């Protein structure tokens, strides 16, 4: 995948929006530059302050929940 802004290989995802989740692939340079100079990338920043914190805290809870369910299912299968 190519960077949204140049022809370099995209090495990371940049969130345009967290709710609903929208991302674009970017190279390391542009990934940093978006946060250093957000005024140059206004079209690619459609989230509110604090959205990333909320998104990643929810994501961690969902991952932990899914891991717990998977562990319980594994234990139940072993008991059979």
Secondary structure, 3 states (H helix, E strand, C coil): CECCCCCCECCEEEEEEECCEEEEEECHHHHHHHHHCHHHHHHHCCCCCCHHHHHHHHHHHHHHHHHHHHHHHHHHHHHC
